[in-house]
């Protein structure tokens, strides 16, 4: 039986565009379930990649009651699906999802960092983001950076230990075909 891998994202278009054909490939070795909001995009991904999907909405704003509800629902989903590996990214989704995976005792908790909002933030917002980032990375087993340029910030802010950090490829986000993305109307509208 193949191990179960859950791929979580807060933006469903990333499953549709950034992970095009990768999910189908990964599905050969893992029983993959993609979790994201947006049923229409998920349905397209499910059909094209031949994987399982679950529509799940995480509120991006800091709203304690809704965040607690999302956390509870994610824990329930993880206990139901019993994944061996969780793979996520996006600061808001990561905090709730990684905490849920830690509570549900998912053995392999992987996170991809594509941006560090804490670097640009100021004042109280910076302190809140710094706390969220540190807490999240403390619950994560492996952190994959999409650029070596992020590593100094991790070390400066002591966000994670050196052994947690690894860079994907050579400064990329999945070796994206930029020409394809620039020509994709839906992607342009999404950003």
C-alpha positions in Angstrom: 0.0 0.0 0.0 1.3 3.5 -0.9 1.9 6.0 1.9 -0.6 8.8 2.0 0.6 12.3 1.3 -1.6 15.4 1.8 -0.6 18.5 -0.2 -2.2 21.7 1.3 -2.4 25.1 -0.3 -4.5 28.2 0.4 -4.5 29.2 -3.3 -6.0 26.4 -5.5 -4.5 28.0 -8.6 -1.1 26.9 -7.4 -2.2 23.2 -7.7 -3.5 23.9 -11.1 -0.5 25.8 -12.5 2.6 25.4 -10.3 2.2 21.7 -9.8 0.9 20.8 -13.2 1.8 17.2 -14.0 3.9 16.9 -10.8 0.9 15.6 -8.8 0.3 12.9 -11.4 3.9 11.8 -11.1 3.9 11.9 -7.3 0.7 9.8 -7.3 2.6 6.9 -8.7 4.5 6.6 -5.4 2.1 8.1 -2.9 -1.7 8.1 -2.4 -2.0 11.8 -2.8 -4.8 14.1 -1.5 -4.8 17.8 -2.3 -6.5 20.1 0.1 -7.4 23.6 -0.9 -10.4 26.0 -1.2 -12.2 26.4 -4.5 -14.2 23.4 -5.7 -13.9 24.3 -9.4 -10.2 24.5 -9.6 -9.9 21.4 -7.4 -12.2 19.5 -9.8 -10.0 20.4 -12.7 -6.9 19.3 -10.9 -8.5 16.1 -9.7 -9.5 15.1 -13.3 -6.2 16.2 -15.0 -3.8 14.8 -12.3 -6.0 11.7 -11.4 -5.7 12.4 -7.7 -8.1 12.9 -4.7 -9.0 16.4 -3.6 -10.7 17.9 -0.6 -12.2 21.4 -0.6 -11.2 23.1 2.6 -11.2 26.8 3.3 -8.7 28.5 5.6 -9.4 32.2 6.4 -6.3 34.3 5.6 -7.0 37.1 8.1 -6.2 36.7 11.8 -9.6 35.9 13.1 -9.3 33.8 16.3 -12.7 32.1 16.2 -12.6 31.2 12.5 -8.9 30.1 12.9 -9.8 27.8 15.8 -12.7 26.3 13.7 -10.3 25.8 10.8 -7.7 24.2 13.1 -10.4 21.8 14.6 -11.6 20.9 11.1 -8.1 20.3 9.8 -7.3 18.0 12.8 -10.5 16.1 12.1 -9.5 15.7 8.4 -6.0 14.5 9.3 -7.3 11.9 11.8 -9.7 10.8 9.0 -7.1 10.6 6.2 -4.2 9.4 8.3 -1.3 10.8 6.2 2.3 9.8 6.5 3.4 13.1 5.0 2.0 16.6 5.0 3.3 19.2 2.6 2.2 22.8 2.8 3.1 26.4 2.2 1.6 29.9 2.6 2.0 31.6 6.0 -1.6 31.5 7.2 -2.3 28.0 6.0 1.0 26.8 7.3 0.4 28.0 10.9 -3.0 26.3 11.1 -2.0 23.2 9.1 1.3 22.6 10.7 -0.2 23.0 14.2 -2.9 20.5 13.2 -0.4 18.0 11.8 1.7 18.3 15.0 -1.4 17.7 17.1 -2.5 14.8 14.9 1.1 13.4 15.1 1.8 13.3 11.4 5.3 12.0 11.2 6.6 14.0 8.2 5.7 17.7 8.2 7.2 19.5 5.2 6.9 23.2 4.4 8.0 25.2 1.4 9.0 28.8 2.0 8.5 31.1 -1.0 8.5 34.4 0.9 9.1 35.7 4.3 6.5 38.4 5.1 8.2 39.1 8.5 11.2 40.7 6.7 8.9 43.5 5.2 6.6 43.9 8.2 7.0 46.6 10.8 6.0 47.2 14.5 3.4 44.9 16.1 2.7 43.1 12.9 6.4 42.1 12.6 6.3 40.8 16.1 3.2 38.8 15.5 4.5 37.4 12.2 7.8 36.6 13.9 6.1 34.6 16.6 3.9 32.8 14.1 6.8 31.9 11.9 9.0 30.7 14.9 6.1 28.6 16.3 5.3 27.1 12.9 8.8 26.2 12.0 9.3 24.6 15.5 6.4 22.2 14.6 7.9 21.5 11.2 10.3 18.7 10.4 11.8 19.9 7.2 11.7 23.4 5.6 12.4 23.8 1.9 13.5 27.2 0.7 12.9 28.2 -2.9 16.0 30.4 -2.8 19.4 30.4 -1.1 18.7 34.1 -0.5 16.2 33.2 2.2 18.7 31.3 4.3 20.4 34.4 5.9 17.0 35.7 7.1 16.1 32.4 8.7 19.4 32.5 10.6 19.2 36.2 11.4 15.7 35.9 12.9 16.5 32.4 14.3 13.4 31.0 12.6 14.7 27.5 12.3 17.8 25.4 12.8 20.3 24.7 10.0 19.4 21.0 9.8 15.8 21.9 9.1 16.6 24.0 6.0 17.1 22.8 2.5 17.0 24.6 -0.8 15.0 23.2 -3.7 16.9 23.1 -7.0 18.7 26.2 -7.9 16.6 29.2 -6.7 13.3 28.2 -8.2 9.7 27.4 -7.3 9.5 23.9 -8.9 11.4 24.9 -12.1 8.4 26.9 -13.4 7.9 27.6 -17.1 7.7 31.4 -16.8 6.8 31.8 -20.5 3.8 29.5 -19.9 2.7 31.4 -16.8 3.0 34.8 -18.5 0.7 33.6 -21.3 -1.9 32.0 -18.9 -4.8 34.4 -18.6 -6.2 32.8 -15.5 -2.9 33.0 -13.7 -2.6 36.7 -14.6 -6.0 37.3 -13.1 -5.1 35.3 -10.0 -2.1 37.5 -9.2 
